[in-house]
Structure formats: structure tokens, C-alpha cells
């Protein structure tokens, strides 16, 4: 069975909140702020082990996350040396026999801003999040992406652009999900930056056959 490249995202500077979220949820070597990071998502899922092996044997990157699902596999690699991360990505692409442009172009599944969130709604989200808490009255930005790992690109660029809180991000599964909170104007700026980042990604059009 051939391996398809779903997501290929190079982050030149991992933002502090996203780095902290990865450290909270990962089982590997956690990153610190401002390192370079690479997220790769492929199908079928088990093939991700082969790609991580290639990257680790040929470069000096560290892995934070390895997720293997029935359909998809996802990994994160990082280093303070941007060149090492780029070399790891090149090794992965060579192993796949593909180019970066062969990745699937991200699709924005949903893009919602809830303004002045109600207290009980905020409490429910705070119970299930792995990042910052959302306070009643703040605005909440929710984004859903396909393929899933593009959610980290949206999170990183939104954090660069605005003074917002990263509530949660899920970069694996059928869809990626991002939750951010903050003042109304800041959330508007974050949402615009996240959307623009996804729209700027080149790639192939994917077939939407995922189930949530």
C-alpha cells in the first residue's frame, strides 16, 4: 500500500503557548519556545514509524509526539537548529518519494467566533482543555481543519499575531481543532492570521471522506 502525505508543516519559531501545550500533552521530548518544529501526517498510520526512524537516524532532531491511528499517523520533530529540522523533513520526503507540494492543501471545515461567552459554556470548555482557561465574557475562536495537523500552523500564526490564550489544539484525527480565547479585537486578529496561514499553504486538493 502506498503512503500518502497529508500534512507537512515546518514552523520556524514555535510560539511559547503552543510549545507549552505540546509539552503538556506529548510523551516524548518536549520542545521549548522558539525552536524549529516539523509536523508530518500521513496515511496509513503505521507507516509513521518508518518515517520517524529515518529522520532520527539521519539528523539530530528530537521527537515530541507520535500518534498512530487506524487511518492516519502524525509526528512532531524539533530542534534549536532549523537546518536539522529541515534536513529531517527532506529525509522524510525522500523516503516517501514525494515533494512538499504533494501534501494535501488544508481545508477550513469550520471557523467560528463566539463573542462574550457565557459562564456555564466557559466552565465546560475549561474542564476539557489542556491549555489556558477561558474566562466568562471573553471571545472564543474555534477552527476546524482537514487534514488535522494543519491546526498547529493556525495556532502558531494566531499566537504570533495577537495577544490571545491558547485554550486547546488537537492536531490529529479526522479533523484538527483549535480553541483560542481573548478580547474581541485580539480574537479577530488571531482568526484572520490563522485563516490567512492556511490559505497560503500550497498542495494538492484532497478528497473529503473523513468522519468526525
C-alpha positions as CSV (number, residue, x, y, z in Angstrom):
1,X,0.0,0.0,0.0
2,X,1.4,3.4,-0.9
3,X,1.8,6.1,1.7
4,X,0.2,9.5,1.1
5,X,1.4,12.7,2.5
6,X,-1.4,14.5,4.2
7,X,0.3,17.3,6.1
8,X,3.8,18.7,6.0
9,X,4.2,21.8,8.2
10,X,7.5,23.5,9.1
11,X,7.4,26.0,11.9
12,X,10.5,28.2,12.0
13,X,9.7,29.5,15.5
14,X,7.4,27.5,17.9
15,X,5.5,30.1,19.9
16,X,5.5,29.9,23.7
17,X,1.9,28.8,24.3
18,X,2.0,26.2,21.6
19,X,5.3,24.8,22.9
20,X,3.8,24.6,26.4
21,X,0.7,22.8,25.1
22,X,2.9,20.3,23.2
23,X,4.9,19.7,26.4
24,X,1.8,19.2,28.4
25,X,0.3,16.6,26.0
26,X,3.4,14.8,24.5
27,X,5.0,11.6,25.6
28,X,8.4,12.3,24.0
29,X,11.0,15.1,24.3
30,X,9.2,18.3,24.9
31,X,10.2,21.5,23.0
32,X,11.0,24.9,24.4
33,X,9.8,28.2,22.9
34,X,11.2,29.4,19.6
35,X,12.7,26.1,18.4
36,X,12.0,25.0,14.9
37,X,9.4,22.3,14.6
38,X,8.1,19.9,11.9
39,X,4.7,18.2,11.8
40,X,4.1,15.4,9.3
41,X,0.8,13.5,8.9
42,X,0.5,10.5,6.6
43,X,-1.8,7.6,5.7
44,X,-1.9,4.8,6.5
45,X,-1.0,5.4,10.1
46,X,1.6,2.7,10.9
47,X,3.9,4.0,8.2
48,X,4.7,6.9,10.5
49,X,7.2,4.7,12.5
50,X,9.3,4.2,9.4
51,X,9.5,7.9,8.7
52,X,10.4,8.8,12.3
53,X,13.2,6.1,12.2
54,X,14.6,7.7,9.0
55,X,14.6,11.2,10.4
56,X,16.2,10.2,13.8
57,X,18.9,8.2,12.1
58,X,19.9,10.9,9.7
59,X,19.6,14.1,11.8
60,X,19.9,15.4,15.4
61,X,16.2,16.3,15.9
62,X,14.1,15.3,18.9
63,X,10.6,13.8,18.7
64,X,7.8,15.2,20.9
65,X,4.8,13.4,19.5
66,X,4.0,10.2,17.7
67,X,0.3,9.4,17.1
68,X,-0.7,6.2,15.3
69,X,-4.4,5.8,14.5
70,X,-6.2,3.3,12.2
71,X,-6.2,5.7,9.3
72,X,-3.6,8.4,10.0
73,X,-0.2,8.8,11.6
74,X,1.3,12.0,12.8
75,X,4.7,13.0,14.2
76,X,6.4,16.1,15.6
77,X,10.2,16.7,15.4
78,X,12.0,19.8,16.7
79,X,15.5,21.3,17.3
80,X,17.1,24.6,18.1
81,X,18.9,24.2,14.7
82,X,16.5,25.0,11.9
83,X,18.8,23.2,9.5
84,X,18.5,19.9,11.3
85,X,14.7,20.1,11.2
86,X,14.7,21.0,7.5
87,X,17.1,18.1,6.9
88,X,14.7,15.7,8.8
89,X,11.9,16.9,6.6
90,X,13.9,16.3,3.5
91,X,14.8,12.8,4.7
92,X,11.1,12.0,5.3
93,X,10.1,13.3,1.9
94,X,12.9,11.3,0.2
95,X,11.7,8.1,2.0
96,X,8.2,8.8,0.8
97,X,9.4,9.6,-2.8
98,X,7.4,12.8,-2.6
99,X,7.8,16.6,-2.5
100,X,6.4,19.1,-0.1
101,X,3.9,20.2,-2.7
102,X,2.5,16.7,-2.7
103,X,0.8,17.3,0.7
104,X,-2.9,17.9,0.8
105,X,-4.0,21.5,0.8
106,X,-5.7,22.4,4.0
107,X,-9.5,22.7,4.0
108,X,-11.2,25.0,6.5
109,X,-14.0,22.9,7.9
110,X,-15.3,25.5,10.4
111,X,-14.3,28.9,11.5
112,X,-16.4,30.4,14.4
113,X,-16.1,33.2,16.8
114,X,-18.3,33.2,19.9
115,X,-18.4,36.6,21.4
116,X,-18.9,37.3,25.2
117,X,-19.0,33.6,26.1
118,X,-21.5,32.6,28.8
119,X,-20.1,31.4,32.2
120,X,-21.5,27.9,32.0
121,X,-20.2,27.4,28.5
122,X,-16.7,28.6,29.6
123,X,-16.8,26.2,32.6
124,X,-17.5,23.2,30.3
125,X,-14.6,24.1,28.0
126,X,-12.3,24.7,30.9
127,X,-13.0,21.1,32.1
128,X,-11.7,19.5,28.9
129,X,-8.9,21.8,27.8
130,X,-5.1,21.2,28.1
131,X,-4.1,24.9,27.6
132,X,-5.2,28.1,29.2
133,X,-8.6,28.7,30.8
134,X,-11.3,30.8,29.1
135,X,-13.0,33.3,31.3
136,X,-16.7,34.3,31.0
137,X,-17.2,37.3,28.8
138,X,-14.1,36.6,26.6
139,X,-14.5,35.8,23.0
140,X,-13.8,32.3,21.8
141,X,-12.3,31.4,18.4
142,X,-12.9,27.9,17.2
143,X,-11.3,26.5,14.0
144,X,-11.5,23.0,12.5
145,X,-9.1,21.9,9.8
146,X,-8.7,18.9,7.4
147,X,-6.1,17.3,7.4
148,X,-5.8,17.6,11.2
149,X,-2.2,18.6,11.7
150,X,-2.7,22.0,10.0
151,X,-4.3,23.1,13.3
152,X,-0.8,23.7,14.7
153,X,0.1,26.0,11.8
154,X,-3.1,28.0,12.5
155,X,-2.3,28.1,16.3
156,X,1.3,29.2,15.8
157,X,0.4,32.0,13.4
158,X,-2.5,33.2,15.5
159,X,-0.3,33.4,18.6
160,X,2.3,35.4,16.6
161,X,-0.3,37.9,15.5
162,X,-2.4,38.6,18.6
163,X,-2.4,38.6,22.4
164,X,-4.6,35.6,22.9
165,X,-4.8,32.5,25.0
166,X,-4.3,29.0,23.5
167,X,-7.1,27.0,25.2
168,X,-6.6,23.8,23.2
169,X,-5.4,22.3,20.0
170,X,-5.8,18.8,18.6
171,X,-3.6,18.1,15.5
172,X,-4.5,14.5,14.9
173,X,-7.6,12.5,14.0
174,X,-10.2,13.1,11.3
175,X,-10.1,16.8,11.9
176,X,-7.8,19.2,13.7
177,X,-9.4,21.5,16.2
178,X,-8.1,24.8,17.6
179,X,-9.6,26.9,20.5
180,X,-8.3,30.3,21.4
181,X,-9.7,32.9,23.8
182,X,-9.2,36.6,24.4
183,X,-10.5,40.1,24.0
184,X,-12.8,40.6,21.0
185,X,-10.3,42.6,18.9
186,X,-7.4,40.3,19.6
187,X,-9.5,37.3,18.7
188,X,-10.5,38.9,15.4
189,X,-6.8,39.4,14.6
190,X,-5.9,35.8,15.6
191,X,-8.7,34.4,13.5
192,X,-7.6,36.4,10.5
193,X,-3.9,35.3,10.9
194,X,-4.9,31.7,11.3
195,X,-7.1,31.7,8.2
196,X,-4.5,33.5,6.1
197,X,-1.8,31.0,7.1
198,X,-3.9,28.1,6.0
199,X,-5.0,29.7,2.7
200,X,-1.3,30.3,1.9
201,X,-0.4,26.6,2.0
202,X,0.2,25.0,-1.4
203,X,-0.7,21.5,-2.0
204,X,-3.0,19.1,-3.8
205,X,-6.7,19.1,-3.4
206,X,-7.8,16.3,-1.0
207,X,-10.9,14.1,-1.2
208,X,-13.1,14.9,1.8
209,X,-14.1,11.5,3.0
210,X,-13.3,11.9,6.8
211,X,-15.7,11.2,9.5
212,X,-15.6,13.1,12.8
